[in-house]
Amino acid sequence: MVVKHDNENGIGLILALMILALLSMLIGAMLTAVTVEVWVGNNYRTESRLVYLAEAGIEDGREAMRSEAITPSADPFIQRTLLDTDGRTAGRYSVLLIRSNPPTLKSTGDLGPSRKTIEVRLRRAGFPSLAQAITLNEDIPLPAGTDPQLQVPERLERIVDSIVRHADDVQRPAHGEVVRLGTIGSPTEYRVVVLEGNGVLDNATGYGLLLVRGELELQGMVSWHGLILAIGQGVVRASDSSTVGISGALFLTRTRADDRSATNPLGTLLPQRGPVTLDLPAASTTVAWSEDQIDHANRRFPYVPATWREY
């Protein structure tokens, strides 16, 4: 009988080569994964920095629009180059106003060859637009186009909260106390003043926005440029001997019940608007609607984003 012996010479080499090939594939996959992770990390950092740059431009533009009149243009009204702690360029951004109604800012951040653009449609955070000199915002249907925020006491109170947050001066008199107000602001400095109680404007000239939560009485020669808002008790009075001139707008609405006390200084919030009281001498009172004065009174408030788009 002939016995055949299998020749196994070289099997070990083949196995070693197969294992080496497998290890090479694993190492290659690991290196590829690490490289991809590095790329992803770099792209994420770049994208984040670009978003921060573009957002910084939007904030810069909002602040500029708050303090000065900006007109739409194809040329940026803000251009900034940011430096790191070593003095090297860390990025750039430019901002332009692409339209004024509604105001829309476009901010572009640049970091090397990469770019990010953000467009933001803005709205003014102040008091909603008024189309007439005197608005008696009672529990009756308002004209078409009136901001719906002005028709619900709860939403009116939110507007009040926003005004209080941005006010230059907030006075909170004790229950039963009457605050006497003198001249407020100037032609170059419109102010926002909030009185959370009863007050008297006595022989005064004012510029800006005056919000009275209680009752307001006008005495002597009173001149106001901007907005007078009686939101709360909704009461404005003047004696027959007073002379009143308002350029801008006067707004009255009752959102609170007349149950004020030391523990409830503003009164209980009403479910719907109540009747207001406006008693001014017809012969010596002038209230002239002025869009320019209303705009000046609201200019103290910032623009806030309404819509946001990135690309």
RAMO-V214505 format. One record per backbone hydrogen bond with DSSP energy under -1.0 kcal/mol. CO is the residue of the C=O (numbers start at 1). NH is the residue of the N-H. If there is no record, write none. Layout:
co:nh
CO:NH
CO:NH
This chain:
co:nh
8:11
10:14
11:15
12:16
13:17
14:18
15:19
16:20
17:21
18:22
19:23
20:24
21:25
22:26
23:27
24:28
25:29
26:30
27:31
28:32
29:33
30:34
31:35
32:36
33:37
34:38
35:39
36:40
37:41
38:42
39:43
40:44
41:45
42:46
43:47
44:48
45:49
46:50
47:51
48:52
49:53
50:54
51:55
52:56
53:57
54:58
55:59
56:60
57:61
58:62
59:63
60:64
61:65
62:66
63:67
64:68
78:95
80:93
82:90
84:87
88:84
91:82
92:110
93:80
94:108
95:77
95:78
96:106
97:73
99:104
103:122
104:98
105:120
106:96
107:118
108:94
109:116
110:92
111:114
114:111
116:109
117:311
118:107
119:309
120:105
121:306
121:307
123:304
133:250
135:137
135:252
136:138
138:140
143:146
147:150
148:151
152:156
153:157
154:158
155:159
156:160
157:161
158:162
159:163
160:164
161:165
162:166
169:194
171:196
174:177
179:200
181:202
184:207
186:189
189:186
191:209
192:168
192:169
193:211
194:171
195:197
195:213
197:214
198:179
199:217
200:181
201:219
204:223
205:184
206:225
207:191
208:227
209:193
210:229
211:195
212:231
213:233
215:199
216:237
217:201
219:203
220:243
222:245
223:206
224:247
225:208
226:249
227:210
228:251
229:212
230:253
232:255
232:256
234:277
235:216
236:279
237:218
239:242
243:222
244:286
245:224
246:288
247:226
248:290
249:228
250:135
251:230
252:137
253:232
254:274
255:270
257:259
264:261
268:257
277:236
279:238
284:244
286:246
288:248
290:294
291:295
292:296
293:297
294:298
298:301
302:125
304:123
307:121
309:119
